[in-house]
Amino acid sequence: LREHRGDGHLAALLDAELDPVEALVSHTATGKGMAPKWALGTRGWSRTHWDAAVERLRERGLLDSEGELTEAGVDLRKEIEDRTDRLDRAPYEHLGAAGVERLTELARGILMRALAAGAFPQGMTGKG
């Protein structure tokens, strides 16, 4: 399911004409993903690549001078997530309501164990 969603997400990012670093920068600007420090440290992009992506996003009117999403940036990220959700719908429709409820229950258990084990260090997510 994760890979299926990821494939749809990549299609949505390509349609939005975001390159890989721009996609990561714009996602971190939402505050919902990895903090920039963690994204840089775990994804292999240099600060030079990151800063160049920030500048390209500013030129497109998607980020402001502080690196925050503009209204156009917020709208674009929403469109990307909405399209990803549409492309990701089929497996969940196949599972049906009871199947999705059971899947959610199982995934919640895995998440709680991962959190309890410290799998996600403090400050890893958000705007950092």
Buried (B, 14 or more C-beta within 10 A) or exposed (E): EEEEBEEBBBBBBEEBEBBEBBBBBBBBBBEEBBBBEBBBEEEEBEEEBBEBBBEBBBEBEBBBEEBEBBEEBBEBBEEBBEBBBEBBEEEBEEBEEEEBEEBEEEEEEEEEEEEEEEEEEEEBBBEE
